């Protein structure tokens, strides 16, 4: 369980950073308020991504096993 929690936190952290960075850039460009807007989006996204990843990971693992069977 400890491995699953730490993996979920690291994966959701990395994905949240990259996705919010990309979407903020697409929506706003590199303006003066870019970093503040990106950090705000990241702070909102990471907890949601962590919870969703933790809840959805068993389903994703089962689907992966079915596809590779």
C-alpha positions as CSV (number, residue, x, y, z in Angstrom):
1,X,0.0,0.0,0.0
2,X,2.8,2.4,0.8
3,X,4.4,1.8,-2.7
4,X,1.0,2.6,-4.3
5,X,0.5,5.8,-2.4
6,X,4.0,7.1,-3.1
7,X,3.8,6.1,-6.8
8,X,0.4,7.8,-7.1
9,X,1.7,11.0,-5.5
10,X,4.8,11.2,-7.7
11,X,3.0,10.3,-10.9
12,X,0.2,12.8,-10.3
13,X,2.7,15.4,-9.3
14,X,4.6,15.1,-12.5
15,X,1.5,14.9,-14.7
16,X,-0.1,17.8,-13.0
17,X,3.0,20.0,-13.5
18,X,3.3,19.1,-17.1
19,X,-0.4,19.3,-18.0
20,X,-1.1,22.5,-16.2
21,X,2.0,24.1,-17.7
22,X,1.0,23.1,-21.2
23,X,-2.7,24.1,-20.9
24,X,-1.8,27.4,-19.2
25,X,0.7,28.1,-22.0
26,X,-1.9,27.3,-24.7
27,X,-4.5,29.4,-23.1
28,X,-2.4,32.4,-22.0
29,X,0.9,32.3,-23.8
30,X,4.0,33.5,-22.0
31,X,2.6,36.7,-20.6
32,X,3.5,38.5,-17.4
33,X,1.0,36.6,-15.3
34,X,2.0,33.1,-16.7
35,X,3.8,31.8,-13.7
36,X,1.1,32.9,-11.2
37,X,-1.7,31.4,-13.4
38,X,0.2,28.2,-13.9
39,X,1.0,27.7,-10.2
40,X,-2.7,28.4,-9.3
41,X,-3.8,25.8,-11.8
42,X,-1.2,23.3,-10.5
43,X,-2.3,23.8,-6.8
44,X,-5.9,23.0,-7.8
45,X,-5.0,20.1,-10.1
46,X,-2.6,18.1,-8.1
47,X,-4.9,17.0,-5.3
48,X,-7.6,16.1,-7.8
49,X,-5.1,14.2,-9.9
50,X,-3.8,12.3,-6.9
51,X,-7.2,11.2,-5.7
52,X,-8.4,10.3,-9.2
53,X,-5.1,8.3,-9.8
54,X,-5.4,6.5,-6.6
55,X,-9.0,5.5,-7.2
56,X,-8.7,4.7,-10.9
57,X,-5.4,2.8,-10.7
58,X,-6.9,-0.6,-9.9
59,X,-9.2,-0.3,-12.9
60,X,-6.3,0.8,-15.2
61,X,-4.3,-2.2,-14.0
62,X,-7.2,-4.6,-14.7
63,X,-7.7,-3.2,-18.1
64,X,-4.0,-3.4,-18.8
65,X,-4.0,-7.1,-17.8
66,X,-7.0,-7.8,-20.0
67,X,-5.3,-6.1,-23.0
68,X,-2.1,-8.0,-22.6
69,X,-3.7,-11.3,-21.9
